[in-house]
Amino acid sequence: MSTFNIHGNITGPSNFGDHGRIEIRHGESPAEALRLAGELVRRLSAESPELAEPAALVRGELTRADEERRPVDRGRIRQWLELITTGAAAGSGSLALARELGQALGM
């Protein structure tokens, strides 16, 4: 059994308990984000071809940002990922990949 004596304000993610676990994965390597984006394009091309274009735009932005050594345009990527997650079938591999890519980018 655990006892928590907390005095003061709590901010940020919290998961209290005997088996509590917090997983924060943003800030993955650019290579991992590019790999996920490439896999997302391949999956969407097969599962939902109409959503392959926004996935290709995400991959293109990640590639350009890496080549230009600049931060990615998070607003654009967020917009494209929201479009994908809204249109992807529930429980599909594409939806899972889009969410994983968003987590890898800290969104």
Contacts in CASP RR format, 6 or more apart in sequence:
PFRMAT RR
TARGET T0000
AUTHOR 0000-0000-0000
METHOD contacts of the structure
MODEL  1
MSTFNIHGNITGPSNFGDHGRIEIRHGESPAEALRLAGELVRRLSAESPE
LAEPAALVRGELTRADEERRPVDRGRIRQWLELITTGAAAGSGSLALARE
LGQALGM
1 18 0 8 1.000
2 16 0 8 1.000
2 17 0 8 1.000
2 18 0 8 1.000
4 16 0 8 1.000
4 17 0 8 1.000
13 22 0 8 1.000
13 24 0 8 1.000
14 22 0 8 1.000
15 21 0 8 1.000
15 22 0 8 1.000
25 103 0 8 1.000
25 104 0 8 1.000
25 106 0 8 1.000
26 103 0 8 1.000
26 104 0 8 1.000
26 105 0 8 1.000
26 106 0 8 1.000
26 107 0 8 1.000
27 104 0 8 1.000
27 105 0 8 1.000
27 106 0 8 1.000
28 104 0 8 1.000
28 105 0 8 1.000
30 62 0 8 1.000
30 65 0 8 1.000
30 66 0 8 1.000
32 104 0 8 1.000
33 62 0 8 1.000
33 101 0 8 1.000
33 104 0 8 1.000
33 105 0 8 1.000
34 59 0 8 1.000
34 62 0 8 1.000
34 63 0 8 1.000
34 66 0 8 1.000
36 97 0 8 1.000
36 100 0 8 1.000
36 101 0 8 1.000
36 104 0 8 1.000
37 55 0 8 1.000
37 58 0 8 1.000
37 59 0 8 1.000
37 60 0 8 1.000
37 62 0 8 1.000
37 101 0 8 1.000
38 55 0 8 1.000
38 59 0 8 1.000
39 97 0 8 1.000
40 55 0 8 1.000
40 58 0 8 1.000
40 59 0 8 1.000
40 84 0 8 1.000
40 94 0 8 1.000
40 97 0 8 1.000
40 98 0 8 1.000
40 101 0 8 1.000
41 52 0 8 1.000
41 55 0 8 1.000
41 56 0 8 1.000
41 59 0 8 1.000
43 92 0 8 1.000
43 93 0 8 1.000
43 94 0 8 1.000
43 97 0 8 1.000
44 51 0 8 1.000
44 52 0 8 1.000
44 55 0 8 1.000
44 84 0 8 1.000
44 88 0 8 1.000
44 94 0 8 1.000
45 52 0 8 1.000
47 88 0 8 1.000
47 89 0 8 1.000
47 92 0 8 1.000
47 93 0 8 1.000
47 94 0 8 1.000
48 87 0 8 1.000
48 88 0 8 1.000
48 89 0 8 1.000
48 92 0 8 1.000
48 94 0 8 1.000
51 83 0 8 1.000
51 84 0 8 1.000
51 87 0 8 1.000
51 88 0 8 1.000
51 94 0 8 1.000
54 80 0 8 1.000
54 81 0 8 1.000
54 83 0 8 1.000
54 84 0 8 1.000
55 80 0 8 1.000
55 84 0 8 1.000
55 98 0 8 1.000
57 76 0 8 1.000
57 80 0 8 1.000
58 77 0 8 1.000
58 80 0 8 1.000
58 81 0 8 1.000
58 84 0 8 1.000
58 101 0 8 1.000
61 72 0 8 1.000
61 73 0 8 1.000
61 76 0 8 1.000
61 77 0 8 1.000
62 72 0 8 1.000
62 77 0 8 1.000
65 71 0 8 1.000
65 72 0 8 1.000
65 73 0 8 1.000
72 105 0 8 1.000
74 105 0 8 1.000
74 107 0 8 1.000
77 102 0 8 1.000
77 105 0 8 1.000
77 107 0 8 1.000
78 107 0 8 1.000
81 98 0 8 1.000
81 101 0 8 1.000
81 102 0 8 1.000
81 107 0 8 1.000
84 94 0 8 1.000
84 95 0 8 1.000
84 98 0 8 1.000
85 95 0 8 1.000
85 98 0 8 1.000
85 99 0 8 1.000
88 94 0 8 1.000
88 95 0 8 1.000
88 98 0 8 1.000
89 95 0 8 1.000
END
